[in-house]
Amino acid sequence: MSTEIINNVKIPLGSTMLEPRELFDKAICGFTRRVLYDYDILLEIVMEWTDCSYEEAADYLSYNTSHDGTFFMGEDSPRIVGEVYEE
């Protein structure tokens, strides 16, 4: 299986990832059967990208994910990891 290395994480080619990648790849922090993104880094990216507040960025991420931090993008959807999503 071919892979690419992003932030010292091996990601299988063809994995579902957040777009635009030039912004969101910075938040990749792991891979299980899906790409994992760091919540705090995503917040910073969304705040800068959309010129919004911390609360608005948190709402944006909350709106686009399920209760466990999985994005609504199909079977192998990326997932957010971080303090807010730990059980």
Residue, then its C-alpha position, 0 to 999 in steps of 0.5 A: m500500500s502506498t503512503e504519504i508522510i504528513n507531520n511524521v504520520k503515514i497516511p495511505l494514499g486515497s484516505t479521506m482528508l479535509e480540504p483545502r489540504e494546504l490548510f488542514d494538513k497542518a492539523i493531522c496528528g495520527f492515523t488509525r483506519r481514518v485520518l486524525y486531526d488535532y482539535d486545537i490546531l483545527l480551531e486556529i486554522v478555521m479562525e485564521w481562514t474565516d477570520c472568526s472568533y474562537e467560539e465561531a470556529a468551535d461552532y463550525l467544527s461542531y456543526n460539521t462533526s458528529h458527537d464523537g468528532t467524526f466528520f460527515m464525509g462517509e465511511d472512512s471520514p476523518r476524525i477530530v481528536g483532542e480534549v473536547y472529544e475525549e470520553 
